[in-house]
Amino acid sequence: MSRTPLADFFRILLECGSVHTSMTLILPNTSSAVASDLRHLLGHAKVQDDVPTLTAYAVDASIYRMTPKAVVLAEHEADIDTVVRFAVERGIPLTPRAAGTNLTGSAVGSGIILDVSKMNRILELNEEEQWARVQPGIVLAELNKQLGRRSLLFGPDPSSGDMCKLGGMIANNSSGPHTLIYGSVKDNVQALRVCLPSGAWLAAAPMGLDEPALAQLLTAHSTLKPILELVQRQRGLIDSKKPTVSKNSCGYNLFGLADGLSQGLFDLPKLFVGSEGTLGIVSEATLRLVPKPQGTLTALIHFRRLEEVGEAVPHLLNLRPSALEVMDANTLNLIGRASHGIPADAAATLLAELDSSEGESDLRERADRMAAICRRYQLCGDLTIAYDKEQRDQLWKARKALYPTLYRFDPRKKPINFVDDVVVRAERISELIRYLETFFEGQHVPVAIFGHIGNGNAHITPLLDVNDRQDFDKMVQAYHEIHQAVLSRFGGSICGEHGDGRVRAEYVRKMFGEELYQLFVQVKCTIDPANVMNPGIKISDAPFTDHIDYQRLSKSCATCAKCNSVCPVYDVFQSEDMSSRGWYEIVTAKDYSYLNSKRVVEACLNCKSCRTICPAGVDVSELILQRRAEQPNQGSRWLFALQSKLPIFEAMLKVLAKTQRLWDRPGPRALLERVAAPILKRIAPTAKLPADMVLPTLAPRHLRDRYPELTHPNLTAAGPRVAYFHGCAANYFDDGVGDAVIGVLRKHNVKPELPPQRCSGTPIETYGHVDLVKDNARFNLQSLAGYDQVVTGCASCTLMLKEYKKFFEAGPERQAAEALAKKVVHITEFVARSPEHPPMGTAEGLGRRVTYHSSCHLRAAGVTKEPRQLLKQVPGADYVEMTDADRCAGGAGTYLVKDYDTSQKVFDRKRRNIEQSGADTVATSCPACMIQLNNGLRGRAAVKHVAQVLNDAYQAGANQTETRSGAGQ
């Protein structure tokens, strides 16, 4: 009997089943196909499409979510060139992205995300002519830090300046508080280098209409000539539709091109600045710089009547302020008046800033004139005026952190940006604010209204629950009514500096009318006929409610990216999946999987910098620790279990200490590195103990052995009982920290006790072993219960002892943890609060200049000022604050071993800043940080604990007192 084709088919199917127990039908995956093809062109490292990466890049600081197909991390112009050609050929949407701090959704897209963050260098700087050529990935704050060393400045400064990047600023035509004297980005860009959708590279600079170079340019780039002719032909229409307000970022800036024509120029940069990545991708920008002010004055003025703020503005503008910012009464209530020292009867608060190239005398004269102007109005007290940078920063603090802070107001209602950037004439700003207050009062919607009153730019942030149908309808109503009122009643603009993005694209047509809108469409179609470059942005009829991220808007995170600005891992990788904001999205996603996300979840240092800076109070590192606890690191468990068996563990350490001079040499260390490698790989694939790493010196006699008299309880002591919780490092390392803390306490007439103690638990929690942490916590809670005060010398121990309560539910253990938290103080806090003031002297070996590295966990514990104050009091050396003193050094306890290479890349920034400070001594507040500092500096500067600096100064003071006493006899 012959077999039929059908029988053959089933036979083959059965044979396949005998080899594989199951067969899964694999369908083509468009996302994987796009990424695969891009990897073939760019290499594996630059292209990502795993779930965590796509999750992280699906959001920016707006209200939207769009999951891309692939992410490309561009490093060179060639990468941009390749991706643009690929996207255009395939018809795949291409969205350029830098920091993703925009509020309009222009940094998310459904196709390819091209992240330019790794292109972050200053390529050229001309100090004499005051210009710089920079790449789009450089952070504004970083740019100005580098320029500041040469007394220069890039003027535009959005409130997101600590995290926003130049590429996004150029895309949005950003400005910020100081637009009054420095202008917007469009006023400060001399030239751009742009990759057009055609794949051609354009050197965009203003050119004379009669210059031969322009004719050559128009020949080389055929899409530009129709645009020039369009503007020339329609100049009358363009001029008639030009907004009459001081700033505008709505639509394409054909107005700038028309203005250029009147000067005989084709001013091409004006077209691309503010185009939001819809016409091309910028790889370089030549920026106009200005001299850094010789002095700055900041004033805080509280008005009793809103109308009088508007009346005062024209008079204050005569003082040539660099900034005039306003916050209305609703805003002041929402952010908390008491926490910012704002009077209860203030109807509005005005923040004014004056810059001067002539110094303080000029500023004081203008301050007197400001006070005289303000005395005409009903104020809630005298002006608060600050000249010192620290005090000025304090006055700006509420304004700069305002938007994310609103996330704390209500667990359901979140600040929603959809009418956030309107502009009216400055003299009508009070009228606008009153209209807005009345409108939202009628809706029963809490709202914050603030912004750049000097040029009439108001930022409006209602608090809504967009998952509630009534609130959603109120949002849609407010969107249309407010924008229409701004246009028809106030003759303003719907967008001053944030860009149109997705949120305002549908209203661009209504703002400018059909005729001018069609010119915008012609510009877009001429340069990007395939509509590949950031489609849906600026030119679109899609309603602003499309792609709203309803799930995320019910969470606590504002996605503002302030955390990214201090995240040490993001600083190294410059990729959203390796950032605090990205991690938040990844670990809170509904489809979170540890196996899929292990690469990113295990990358966090647990430095707590995200928590310290987040105005919304989100602790991303804590969320990651919770995820790690679901999958404890089994490769490390044996070590922590051994550590809890103190007699055995300590005996082993003493043997290692006594033989360290034998094994801590190049040959044995190289062998140790090889032997330890397979063991460490069980902890992390990146873990290693390099032969050239500077290890801490182990103590042959531990701290508790050196002070046996302090290890016994002193129940009969007069006065409060003080325990010294020394932690692991001070006990086991021969670094002098423990001895110094004891010495300092004794100088303050305290006889500390060394009660029995176990590791506080910080490194153990880092690897997910919460059960072991709780065991140690219970031991320590019992051991420390009888003391009035617990002094620490380690930043991580300080934080962990204060946070034991998070491990226990309501009950006696939680009560004990809460009681302990109130008693714990770092040694620097103790000294700063002490009524004793031992004499200090100039200690040998301190060095000429001392700087301070601020330990992350001590900042998270709320201790920042005390160490600096104490170091400034030490005689014989000048204290200098290094740049980025509050940034993580990358050690993070055992992270130094867990991922040595990344930890050293993190330290590179710290090393540069230490060297630039000129300090020969670096003080810190944590023994763990000392290990990283010693390893990274390799003797370039001495590394000391603050307690050591103080103890040496006290000892020198005592010696000098004895010498004087002896001389007097």
C-alpha positions, 0 to 999 in steps of 0.5 A: 500500500503506497503512502500518501503525502498526508501520511508522510506529513504525519510520519515526519511530525511523529519523528520530530516528536520522538526527538523533542518532547514538545514543539513550540511554534515560533512566530516572527518577532518584529522587534527581534528582527529589527534588533537583529538586523541592527546588530548586524550593522552596529555590533551587539553592544550598541543594540538592545531589545531585551524586556528590561531595556524596552520597559525602561525606554518606554517612558520619559518624564511625560504622561505617556508610554510607548514600547519601542522595538529596539534601542540603539546606544550611539557612540559616534556619528557613524552610528547615527548615520547607519540607524537613520538610513536603516530606519528610512529604508525600512519605514521604521519610526525613529526617535532620538533621545538624550536624558528623556526629561521632557514633559511632552512625550517626544522621547518615546516612540514605537520604533527605534530609540536612538539614545545619544547619551554616550556622545557627551564630550566637549569637542572644542572650546574657544575661550577668547571668542566664547563658544564651544562645540559639544555633543548632544549627550552632555548634561547641562550641569556637567557642561557648565561645571567644565565651563565654569572653571574657565569663567564661562557659562551656557545661559539657558537653564531649565529647572531639569538642568541637573539631568537634562542634556543638550540634545533635548534642550536643542530639540525643545528650544529650552530656556528656563528661569534665566531666559530674561538675560540669556535667552532660549537655546535658539538664541545661543546656538551658532551652528549645528551638525545634523543627520537628515532623513536623506542620510546626508550630513548638514552643517547648519549655520547662518549663511548670507543669501548672496554667499556662494557657500549657500548656493553650494549648500542648496545644491548639496541638500536638495530639500533645503531650497524648497524651504527657503523659497517657501519662507520667501514666498510666504513671508507675509503670512509668517510675519502676520502669525508670529506670536507677540509674546516673548517666547514660543516653541510651538510649531516650526520656527519659520519666524526665525527663518523669516527674521533671518531673511530681513538680515539677508541670512538663511538662518538654518539653525533656527529651523532645527532648534525646537524641531524635536527630532522630527527633521533630523538628528543633531550630533554636534552643536556650536554654542554661544557662551557668556562670561560667568557672573562675578556675583549673584543675588537671589531674593525671595519676596512674599506678596499678600495680593496676587495682582500686585505681583503683576504690577511689580514685574514691569518695575522689577524688569528695569533692574535687569534681573536674570530671573523672575519666578512666581509660585501662586498660593495654590502651589505654596499650599501644595508643596507645604508652606511650613517646610519652606518657611513661606508665610501663611498669608502669602498670595504669591511668592516671587523669586528674583535673581540678579547677576552682575559682572561688576561684583557685590557693590553693584548687586547691593545697590540694585538690591536696595532699589528692589527693596524700594520697589517692593515697599510700594506693595503689601508684602508678608515681611521683608525681602529675603536676600542671599549672596552666598551660593549655599543660601541662594541654592536654598532659596531656589530649592522649592522651585526647582523640586516643585513638580516632583514634590507634588507627587507626595500630595495625594496617593491617587491624584498626580501632577499631570502635564497637559497645559503646562507651558503657556505664555502670555504678555508679562503684564498679563500674567497675574490676570492669567493666574487669576483666571486659572485659579478660578477655572480649577476652583470651579472644577474642584481640582487642586492645581500648582501654577508657577513659572517665569513671570518675567516673560509671562511663561506659566507652568500649570500642573493640575493634580488628577487621577486620570484613572477616574472617569470624572478627573479624565473628563476634567482633564480633557475639558481643561486642555481645550478651554485653557488653550483656547483662552490663552489664544483668544483671550490672552493672545498668547502661545500654548508652548514657551519652552517644553516643546509640542511633543504629543501633548500639544501636537493636535493644537498646533493647527488651532494656534496658527490657523490652517494656512501656516499649519500647512506650511509646517506640514510642507516643511516636514514632508519636504525634509522627511517625506517618509515620516520616519523621524519622530512621527506623531510629534509636533505635526499630528491630529492624534488626540493628546490622550493617545498613549497615556500611561494610566498604570504609571500615573497611579504610582509614586514615581514622577519619572523626572529623572532626578535620580538618574542625575546622581545614579553612579551606574547610569553615570558609567553606562549612560543607558536607561536600563542601567539607571535608577528611573529605568530600574523603577519601571523594570521592578514595578512592571506587571510582567517583572521577572527576576530571570529576565531582569537579573542583569539590571537588578544586580547592577545597583550599588544600593548607594541610596543616592536616588532616595536622597535626591528624590523629591517624591520620596521614592527609594529605588534601591529599596525596591531592588533590595526587595526584588533581590530578597525574592531570589537571594544570592546563594553564592554569598550565603556561606560567607555571611553564615560564616561571619555570624559564627564570630569565634571561627570567623575572627580566628580566620581573619587573625591568621590572614592578618598575621600572614598578610605580609606574605600573601599580599604581594604580587606573586601570591596575589596573582595566584589568589586571584586565580584561585578565588575566581571560580568562588567569586563567579558564584556570587556574580559573573563580574566578581573578582579580586584583582591582584593589583587591588589595594587591600585594607590591612587586616588587624592582628589584634581586633579593636575589641582585643585592643580595648578589652576594658570597654567590652564589659558593661559599665552599669554603675557609670554616672551619666548617660551610657554610650555604646560605640557600634564599631561595625566590621571594618573598624574592628577587623581592619588596621585603619585606625578608625575605631581607635580614633572614634574612641579617642574623640569620644574620650576627648568629649568626656565620654567613656564608650562601651563596646557591647557585643555586636554583629554586622549591622546587615547592610552587605547581607541585605545587598545579596538578598539574605533578609533572614540573616539580616533579621537574625543580626538585627535581633541580636543587636537590638537586644545588645544595644537596648540598655544604652542611652546613645549609640555612636557609629563611625560607619555610614552604612551602619548608621543607616542600617541601625536607623532602619531596622524597623523596616524588617519587623511588623508591629510589635515589640521588635518593631518598637525596639527598632524604632527606639534604637533609631532615635538613639543612633548618631554618627560620630560627626553628629555627636561631636557637632552637638557636644557641649564640650569643645576640646582644644585643637592644634595643627596635626602633623601629616594632615596636609595643606588642603583637606576635602570631603567625600560625602558617604552615600549612606550617611547622606541617606541618614540625613547627615550632610553638614556636620562633617563639613562644619567640623573639618572647617574648624580644624586648624592648619589646613584649608577646607575645600569643597570638591565638585560632586562631593556628594556623588558615590565613589563606587565602593559600596562595601562589597560592590568593589569586589562584586563588580570591580571594573564598574566600581573603578569606572564610577571612581574615575569621576571622583578621582578627577574631582579630587585632583581638581580640588588640589587637596592632599587629604581626603576625609570621609565618614565611612571605612568602606569608602576609605577602601575605595579611595585608597585603592583608587588614589594609590597614594595621590592623596592621604585618606582619613576618616573625619574622626581621625582628623579630629582625633589628631587635631585634639591630640595636637591641641593637648600637646600644645597645651602641655607645652605652654603649661610646661613653659609657664612653670 
